[in-house]
């Protein structure tokens, strides 16, 4: 697309938001970004009745809790918030912005950004995938299964090992104070060893349905 393709339209900008951080020894640094991009791709293909304008992903986010692991790159909470706000401000030619977030560590930054964006009178929504298993929240069975469904060539199952499996609420205080490594020396929160692509595909289908429904509802309800 070029600017000429947008001049007479008021599309909704849809932005994948990810991170660049360790995901154990078996998943790539951009796992969260890959998942967000895949969900955006699916929704754009599905929602043909809504003019969606997908962008390249925001590939760095708030990942300071993973900073003890080599390779992690974080731009911090405040900068992540500012990036999202500036994107929304620059999209006044559009009918709003949808942020599709793949990284749990971005949650507070996104919340802060949404408050500013809406206070300024702009239309925006944010969505993140959810799971019901608080014992499996990072580089475990869920994320590994989803990556196997998206691109198995990027998953090193020969390196997959069990991490800590205590519920997330029992680990949060320690991780906030001392980082993920203090809670899990191998960086995994969960057990990826039984991951499979079939389960990952089912999760992607569920998330696609949830995201599509959320966009439809948000699109219909005008402020």
Buried (B, 14 or more C-beta within 10 A) or exposed (E): EEEEEBEEEEBBBBBBBBBBBBBBBBBBBBBBBBBBBBBBBBBBEBBEEBBBBBEEBBBBBBBBBBBBBEEBBBBBBEBBBBBBBEBBEEBEEBBBBBBBBBBBBBBEBBEBBBEBBBEEEBBBBBBBBEBEEBBBBBBBBBBBBBBBBBEEEBBEBEEBEBBBBBEBEEBEEBBEEEBBBEBBEBBBBBBBEEBEBEBBBEBBEEBBEBBBEBBEEBBEEEE
